[in-house]
Each structure stands twice: as C-alpha cells, then as structure tokens.
Amino acid sequence: MLDGRASWDDVDAALTDHRDFLSRFAAEQEVQTNEVQRSWALLPALLSLADGRPLDLVELGPSAGLNLVWDRYAYRYSSGAWGDGPLELTGDDRVAPPSALLGTEVRVARRRGIDRHPIDVTTDEGALLLQSFVWADQADRLARLRAAVDVVRADPPQLIQGDYVRDLPRLLDDRLPGTQVVVYETASTQYLDRRQRETLHAALRDGAPVTFLTTRSHPGADYYTLEAWTWPSGERREVEQFDFHGSWLRWL
C-alpha cells in the first residue's frame, strides 16, 4: 500500500495477493517505531540541562535516529518558539515550559545512537519500513515522520548496532573534550529487566560526568515522567510529564 502494490480500497485482495509476504513479515519483523513528536517534549528538558558547552549526545534505542536531530526542527509552545527547521513541532502544553528557557542556544558537537536493530532511513527500504508501522489513519503522524526523514537524510547521525546495556561504557569512554555528555531515551528502558537497569545505571555512574534523561512509566497512567539524573552528584529530579507520543506536556 505504501509502495503502490496494494490499495486500502480493496484490503481483502491485498491480504490474498500478498499473503505469503505478509505472513513472513509479521513473523520475522519486529515492530520498529521512531516517534519524532517526542522531540517536542524532549526539547525544553534538553535546554534546561545545557551549561554552555557543546553537547555530545548519546541516544539509547534511537531506531532511525529521528530524535537525535532534534535541534534541526522548529518548535512552538504557548510560551514561545525555538529553532527554524523545516519541520515544526507543536502540541498541547498544559503547563508550558518557561519562555526564558526557549531563549537558550545550544550546539551539538556529536550525535550517536545505539540500537539492536537501527533503521537506515537514507535508504528507500528503511524509510518504507519505518512508515509501515504508522497506523494508516494517522495522516499527520505519517507526514511528520516523512518530513523528519528528509531532515535526517541531509546529515545522518551515527547509528551503532549493539546492546546499549553492554556497550554504553565504551561510548562514554570516547568523549569529546570540552563537551557536555547527555545520554537520553524515550520508552526504551521500560523494556529492561531489573538487572539490566542496574547494569545501565552503574555504567552511567562510572562514566561520569554525564546527565541522563529517561522516561518513567506509571501503572495505569497514560503518560511518562521525564527525569534528569546527573552523575557524579547522583541528583535525580523530575522535569516534566508527557503523553506516550508527545502530543501534550506538563512542565514541572
């Protein structure tokens, strides 16, 4: 359907004509998403961490890396705007980030992401795969994704295939002098078991100085709390809340 070989106007025919492919795809291909709208929630948190030094970014579970190029998008909040990229992200800021925060300037020195199965959207196959996991009736979400893919293709981030629990220490050892190292994730660490989370936190502690932005879910709730953990101080603070896809946020 995305590549023109089938049509939503005749789903029965698509299921029949492409039965073998669809059966194999569903059995072998894990779901891979990359919700770029989450950058709208991430931006004020990242700005609040900036200390004037260029950022050395590491994203855990970045998929195709659309949220690794967050500084290349434009943003609009009820309290102000930030950036001038070709894709503008906005949403329902139930408690808006401070307007003064949106005056913060940042520069990214390097952007790296580590994922078990990163998607290369510089290829037509990779871009099509990522689009295939967007629900067909979510036209706005699909349009945002396509626009973000164009931004990534202009200057792709470094995507590393690996296990970030195991490989993060190596990335933290390789830091750029004079930069601020920020590690972040959205909806990735919730799939780790207790031992994996402990190993990850130990790597962050041992790799200090580093700041970690991470999402915490709540049983029965429809939102994440975004927390900032800083080492070596061990400080941990709640920054904001936002819904799973970043359509609303509440600054704390």
N, C-alpha and C positions, 0 to 999 in steps of 0.2 A: 504494500500500500504506500509506504514511504518512497519506494523506488519505482512505483508505477506499474508493478506487475500484478496488482490486485486492487480492488476498489471496495470502499465501505458501502457502496450501493448494492453490492452482492456479496455479503460476508460468507454465505453458505458455499458459494462457488470458490471463494478464496480458501476456505477450510478444506474443501475437497481437492482442489487442484494442487495445493501446496501442503498436503497432509504430511508427507514424509519430512519435508524441511521443517515444518512447524513442530512436529513431534521431536525431532532431533534437537532443534533449538531450545525447546522447553526443557529437555532432559539434560543438555550439556552446558547451556549458557547461564551463568549466574546473573542475577539482576545487578546492573550497574547504573547508578544514577549520579548526577552531579548538579544539585540544585543551586544555581547561581544566585537566586533570590536571597539565599542565606548571607551573601556578601553584604546585603543591605543591613542585616543585623550585626555582622562582624565589624563593619567599618568603624562605628563610634567606639567600640571596645578597643580596636587596634589603635585608634587615635589617642585613646586615653592612656595607652601604655608607652607611647612614643616619648623618648627622652632627648631628642635632638640628633641622635646618631642614626646613620642609615640602618635599615632593617635587614637582617639575614633571616629569611623566612623558611620554615620547615612545616609543611602540612602533612598530617597523618591521615592516610586513606583519602587522597585527593581525587581519585578516579581519573578524570581527564584534566584536572588542574584548573578548572574554570574559576575557582575561588582562590587560586594562587595569584591571579592577576587583578585582584580587587581594586588596586589603585588606578587601573585603566578604565574604570567605569565612572559614570556620573551618578550622584545620589541626591535625593530630595527628601527632606523631613519637614515637619511643620515648623521647626526651629531654624531651618536654614538649608543650605545646599553645600555639596562638596564635589570637586572633580569636574572634568569636562569631557569624559569619554563618550564614544558613540552610542553606548547603551546606558540609558538612565534607569535606575532602580529606585522605586519608592514603595510605600506601604502605609499601614495604619500604625502610627507611633502613638500608642495610648498614653505613654509618658515619654515625651521627646527627649533626645539627648541634648545637653546644653548647647546653646548657639555658639558660645565661645569655643567649645570643643571642635566645632566644624571649621574653625579657622586654623586648625593645626595643619602644618605642612609636613609631609613625610617623603622620604626617598627610600626606595627598595634597592639594596645592593645585590641581592641574590634571592632566588626563589626556587626551592626544591620541594618535591613531594615524594612520598614513598607509599606504595600500594602493592598489594599482592598481584593485582591484575590491572595495571594502569591502561587507560584507553588513549590511543593516539588520534586525536581529532584532526590532526593535519592530514590524515588520510580520509578518503570518502567513506571507506568501510567503518572506520572508527566513529566518524560523525554520525553515520546512519545508525550504528549500534546504540549510541547514546540516545538518539532521538526515539528509538524503538521502545524505550522504557517510559516514555511520557504518555500518560493516558490520552487517548485520541480526542477527547472533548476539551482538553486543556490547551486551547489555541494560544493563549497569552504566554503560558509557560513554555510552549514549544518555540514561540517567537523569541523569547528571552534567551533560550538555550542556543538557538541558531546565531543570534547576534553575538553571544559570548564566544561561540566557536570561532567566529570571524576575528574577534579580538585576540584570542589565543593563537590563532594561525599566524598573525602578524609577527609575533615574537614569543614562541612557546616556552613555558617554564621547563625546568629539568624534572622529569618524572623517572623515578627509580623503582624497578620491580624488586620487591622484597617484603620481608616481615618487619614492620616498624618496631615491634616489641624487641626483636633481636638486634635490628640494625641501627636503631637510633643512636646508641653510643658512638658509633663510627661517624655519623653525621655531625654530632655535637663536638667531636674532637676536631673536625675540619671546619673551623670557624674563620670568618674573615676578620682580620684585625680592625679594630675601631668601629665595629658594628654592634648592634643590639640584637641578640638572638631571640626570636619569638617562634615558639612551636604552637601549632593550633590544630584543632579538629572540630568537625561538626558531625554528630551522630555516628561516630566511628568507634570510640572506646566503649560504648554501651554493649558491644558485642564481645568484649573481652571477659574472660573469667577472672576470678579474684587474684589468682597467681599471676596472670598476665598483667593485670593492672598494677600489682605491687612491683613487678619487674620494670614496667614502664616508668613508674614514679621514681624508682631507685635510679634509673638511667638519667632522668631529668635532674634529680638531686645531685648526682655525681657529675653531671655535665654543666653545673652552674659556672658562671651566671647565666640564667635563662628564665624566660617567662613563658608560661603555658596557658593558653586559652582553651578551655574544654567545656563541653556541654554535659549537664547533669539532668537526667530524666527523673520524672516523679510518677509513681504508680497511679494510674487512673487520670493523670493530667494530660492536657493537650499542648504542652509547651516544654521547652528546655529552660534551665537556668544556666547562663553563661558565667563561668567562674574564671578568675585570673589567679594562677598560682605562680609565685615568684621564689626562686632559689638564688642565693643561699639563705635568704631570710626565712623561708618557709611560710611567708604570708599567703593567705588564701582569702579572697574576697569575691562576693557576688557582684557582677557588673550589670546584668540585665536579664530579662526573660524574653523569649520569643517563641512563636509557634514553630512547628516542625519544619515548615517550608520557608519561614522567614517573612510571612505576609504581614505580621504585626510584631511590635516590640514594646517592651515596657522598661525604660531606663530606671535603674535602682540607685 
